[in-house]
């Protein structure tokens, strides 16, 4: 075998190896993605967040496998857990004083993770946070009803002229 035939044989083997490696990688990706998706669904699928107050269920929201993994797994980011759980609570118009992902929230029973039923239960009655003195709505209503410190200006009162000769902005007549 001459040098040209050897070079052609080496080139043929290199092309075969490249094609084999490419097809093996492609097959690995195509097979591993569905397997990983099935495993994630089996491991983390079916979780829900329930929010209750005074024994009444306020909302029940399903979690995607990725959200469940983030909220339930002990190694997840506490900040991301907190943001997600507070988002569920604020989505129904409630505020919470204690961080639902904190150790204290678990100790007082505000947040309970039930692995058997695949539920994260948040009981708003157990929130020891500072806003419990009155609801956010009561605070807003009380603020709106507070008397003004002086007479309220009306549009009928004349506006003093500005120092630079330009009239002050006021109600148009």
Buried (B, 14 or more C-beta within 10 A) or exposed (E): EEEEEEEEEEEEEEEEEEEEEEEEEEEEEEEEEEEEEEEBEEEBBBBBBBBBBEEEEBBEBEBEBEBBBBBBEEEBEEEEBBEBBBEBBEEEEBBBEBBBBBEEBEEBBBBBEEEEEBBBBBBBEBBEBEBEEEEEEEEEEEEEEEEEEEEEEEEEEEEEEEEEEEEEEEEEE
